Amino acid sequence: MGYKVLAIRHVEIEHLGLFEAILQELGFSYRYLDTPKGERLKEPLEDYQALFVLGGYMGAYEEDKYDFLAYEFKLIEEALKREIPLLGICLGAQMLAKVLGARVYPGEMGKEIGWMQVERIEEHPYFSGFPKELKVFQWHGDTFDLPKGALRLFKSERYENQGFIYGKALGLQFHLEVDLELAKLWSLEYAEELKTEGLEPEDLLRITEEELRLLRELARTFVRRFLDIEKSRNFYKG
């Protein structure tokens, strides 16, 4: 049986992006679980070597509005209990923080949208050798408090919690999986939100080829390290 990753997807266009090809290169297959469409996991979660929880427009605190979130929280809890490597991206990071007992709420500093700098503030094997400052794609309005026992890894100028590690679970507020093509797609699909924020679709495309090349290299390095199951057993424990 080959290696498999389960990816919970909330919006069809908010997919694994760069990670799709990287997973295939590493010999991993991936499956999308579209929970908003009513999909539920029939096989055991431990059949997968990792769980990715992707982004979405929902709030992690909106279980009453989006009933599938309660189901996802149970999957996250199970992954934590069974020590299955878990990556939460954007909404996924907020959901992980919530499961770990932290508060998730609308950010007081406004939305972060577009290519922005984050700062790496702690060393960790996943990100060893990464630049101290990194330009990544952002699209969020909510933020979260750091869960008790977690290690903060990244911060931005507006929000101090941009990434954290807790055992084998990693939460990233930013989108390491987004490349220029995916940014273009989102800029068109969410044009009205950009207009409300005083932004133009072109604003989301302001990144150089050199920066994109570095981002692709770092994404590949990160995924390779994250899915090294044997080494991950020795990573930081909250």
C-alpha positions in Angstrom: 0.0 0.0 0.0 1.4 3.4 -1.0 1.7 6.5 1.1 -1.4 8.7 1.2 -2.4 12.2 2.4 -5.9 13.2 3.3 -6.7 16.8 2.5 -9.9 18.4 3.9 -11.1 20.9 1.3 -13.7 23.6 2.1 -13.7 25.4 -1.3 -12.9 23.7 -4.6 -10.5 26.4 -5.8 -8.7 26.4 -2.4 -6.8 23.2 -3.0 -3.3 21.9 -2.4 -1.8 24.1 -5.1 2.0 23.6 -5.3 1.7 20.7 -2.9 -0.1 18.5 -5.4 3.0 18.0 -7.7 5.4 17.9 -4.7 3.4 15.0 -3.1 3.4 13.1 -6.3 7.2 13.6 -6.7 7.6 12.2 -3.2 5.5 9.1 -4.0 2.4 10.2 -2.1 -1.1 10.1 -3.4 -3.7 12.5 -2.0 -7.4 12.5 -1.6 -9.7 15.5 -1.1 -12.4 15.2 1.4 -15.0 17.8 0.5 -16.9 18.1 3.8 -19.1 21.0 2.8 -20.5 18.7 0.1 -21.4 16.1 2.7 -18.4 13.8 2.2 -17.3 11.9 5.3 -14.4 9.5 5.8 -15.4 5.9 5.5 -12.0 4.3 6.0 -9.9 4.7 9.2 -7.9 8.0 9.5 -4.8 6.0 10.3 -4.9 4.7 6.7 -3.3 8.0 5.9 0.2 9.2 6.6 -0.9 12.8 7.2 -3.9 15.0 7.4 -4.0 18.4 5.7 -6.8 20.9 6.7 -7.0 23.6 4.0 -8.4 27.1 4.0 -11.9 28.5 3.5 -14.1 31.6 4.0 -15.7 30.1 7.1 -14.8 31.1 10.7 -13.5 28.4 13.0 -16.1 29.6 15.5 -19.1 29.2 13.1 -20.0 25.6 13.9 -23.7 26.6 14.2 -23.6 28.0 10.6 -21.5 25.3 9.1 -22.3 22.0 10.7 -19.4 20.1 8.9 -16.9 22.0 11.0 -17.9 19.9 14.1 -17.1 16.8 12.1 -13.7 18.2 11.1 -12.9 19.1 14.7 -13.4 15.4 15.6 -11.0 14.4 12.8 -8.4 16.9 14.1 -8.8 15.6 17.6 -8.3 12.0 16.3 -5.2 13.0 14.4 -3.8 14.6 17.6 -4.6 11.6 19.7 -3.1 9.1 17.2 -0.1 11.4 16.5 -0.8 11.5 12.8 1.1 14.4 11.3 -1.4 17.2 10.8 -1.0 20.4 8.8 -3.5 23.2 9.2 -3.4 26.0 6.6 -5.2 29.4 7.2 -8.7 28.2 8.4 -7.1 24.8 9.1 -4.5 26.5 11.4 -7.3 28.4 13.2 -9.3 25.1 13.6 -6.2 23.4 15.1 -5.7 26.3 17.5 -9.3 26.0 18.6 -9.1 22.3 19.2 -6.1 22.9 21.3 -8.1 25.3 23.5 -7.1 28.7 22.0 -9.4 31.5 21.1 -10.1 32.2 17.4 -11.6 35.6 16.5 -11.8 38.4 13.9 -8.4 40.2 13.8 -8.4 43.7 15.1 -5.7 44.8 12.6 -7.8 44.1 9.6 -7.3 41.6 6.8 -4.0 40.4 5.3 -4.4 39.8 1.6 -1.7 39.3 -1.0 2.0 38.7 -0.9 3.4 39.7 2.5 6.4 39.2 4.7 6.4 36.8 7.6 9.3 36.5 10.1 10.7 33.1 11.3 11.2 33.6 15.0 12.1 30.1 16.2 14.3 27.3 14.8 12.6 24.1 13.9 13.7 21.1 11.7 10.8 21.7 9.2 12.1 25.2 8.4 15.9 24.8 9.0 17.7 27.0 6.6 14.7 29.0 5.6 15.2 32.8 5.3 14.6 34.8 8.4 12.0 36.8 6.4 9.9 35.2 3.8 7.3 36.5 1.3 4.2 34.3 1.4 0.6 34.6 0.2 -2.0 35.7 2.8 -5.8 35.9 2.7 -7.4 36.0 6.1 -9.3 38.3 8.5 -9.4 36.0 11.5 -6.6 35.2 13.9 -6.0 33.1 17.0 -4.2 33.0 20.3 -1.2 30.7 20.7 -2.4 27.4 22.1 -0.9 26.4 25.5 2.2 24.2 25.1 2.6 25.2 21.4 5.8 26.8 20.0 5.3 30.0 17.9 7.3 29.8 14.7 6.3 32.7 12.5 4.9 36.2 13.0 3.9 39.1 10.7 3.8 42.9 11.2 0.1 42.8 12.0 -0.4 39.4 13.7 2.0 37.7 16.0 0.6 34.2 15.4 1.4 33.1 11.9 2.6 29.6 12.6 3.0 27.2 15.5 4.0 23.6 16.2 2.4 21.3 18.7 3.7 17.7 18.7 3.2 16.5 15.2 0.6 19.2 14.4 1.6 22.3 12.5 -0.6 25.4 11.9 0.3 28.0 9.3 -1.8 31.0 8.9 -0.2 31.8 5.5 -0.4 29.9 2.3 2.9 28.1 1.5 1.0 26.1 -1.2 -0.1 29.1 -3.2 1.7 30.0 -6.5 1.0 32.7 -9.0 -1.6 30.7 -10.9 -3.6 30.0 -7.8 -3.3 33.6 -6.7 -4.7 34.7 -10.1 -7.6 32.3 -9.7 -8.5 33.6 -6.2 -8.1 37.2 -7.3 -10.8 36.6 -10.0 -13.1 34.5 -7.9 -13.0 36.9 -4.9 -12.9 40.1 -6.8 -15.8 41.6 -4.8 -13.9 41.1 -1.5 -10.8 42.7 -3.0 -12.9 45.7 -4.1 -14.3 46.0 -0.6 -10.8 46.0 0.8 -9.6 48.7 -1.7 -7.5 46.2 -3.6 -7.3 45.3 -7.3 -6.7 41.8 -8.7 -3.4 43.0 -10.0 -2.3 43.7 -6.5 -2.2 40.0 -5.8 0.2 39.4 -8.7 3.1 41.6 -7.5 5.8 39.0 -6.9 9.0 38.5 -8.9 10.0 35.2 -10.6 13.0 35.0 -8.3 10.7 35.1 -5.3 8.4 32.5 -6.8 11.3 30.2 -7.6 12.4 30.5 -3.9 8.9 29.8 -2.7 8.6 26.7 -4.8 12.0 25.4 -3.5 11.0 26.1 0.1 7.6 24.5 -0.4 9.2 21.3 -1.7 11.7 21.3 1.2 9.0 21.8 3.7 6.7 19.0 2.4 9.6 16.6 2.2 10.5 17.2 5.8 7.0 17.3 7.1 6.2 13.9 5.6 9.4 12.3 7.0 7.5 10.3 9.5 10.4 8.7 11.3 12.3 11.9 11.9 9.1 13.7 12.9 8.8 11.5 16.0 11.7 13.5 17.5 10.3 16.9 16.7 9.2 19.4 19.4 6.6 18.1 21.8 4.2 20.5 23.3 
